[in-house]
Amino acid sequence: MKFIFNKLNVILLAVAILAIVIGYIIMGTGDKTISPIILIIAYVILFPAAIIAGTKKEKKENTK
């Protein structure tokens, strides 16, 4: 069984999870401005990037 994610996907996923944890920790301290920005970046940019990254390379390799 081949693992679909490559090293870049795993790194982006780890950064997204770390950003979410940091965002919720900051939110727990009472800061209501920085934490939503961090959480939006994690959920809207980093998670989709972790899923999408490297898919074009895989398609090109499969067509050859």
HELIX and SHEET records of a PDB file:
HELIX    1   1 LYS A    7  GLY A   28  1                                  22    
HELIX    2   2 ILE A   34  ILE A   40  1                                   7    
HELIX    3   3 ILE A   41  LEU A   46  3                                   6    
HELIX    4   4 PHE A   47  ILE A   52  1                                   6    
HELIX    5   5 THR A   55  THR A   63  1                                   9    
END                                                                             
